[in-house]
Amino acid sequence: MPTPHKPFETLADQLPIGRDPASVRRRLEAMEAVLERLFVVPGINRPVGLDSILGLVPVVGDIVTASMGAWLVWEARNLGMSKFQLARMAGNVGIDAVLGAVPIVGDLFDFAFRSNSRNLRIIKRYLDKHHPGTIMVEGEAVAIDR
């Protein structure tokens, strides 16, 4: 007798909810894409995300995007990254939050600075060095023999 289809099991199987470095990498890349590259602005062909959009909402938007950026730092801490790397990442989030809170100028700064993309680059360098099995090439996992 066939077992009934359970859609949530298949969805849970597809989500990168594990604690292994490869799952963390996919989660962080997805969060960075939402925060920095959700859609492209027509005319200027520049990607924007929730960081720029929510930054237009005074105070609350900056608090929400700063906490989402802090989540990236928290995940990096769970990976075992050095205090220096974590401090650089926290500095990126702090600069983005403080300068992003300035009306108009801060919104333009959010559009250009992209702290979450900077932090993802730091995390990727760490993962590539310490967990080379997580390297992704055009969305595909690549096995590295060492």
Buried (B, 14 or more C-beta within 10 A) or exposed (E): EEEEEEEEEEEEEEEBEEEEBBBBBBBBBEBBBBBBBBEEEEEEEEBBBBBBBBBEEEEEBBEBBBEBBBBBBEBBBEBEBEEEBBEBBBBBBBBBBEBBBEEEEBBBBBBEBBBBBBBBEBBBEBBBEEBBEBBBEEEEEEEEEE
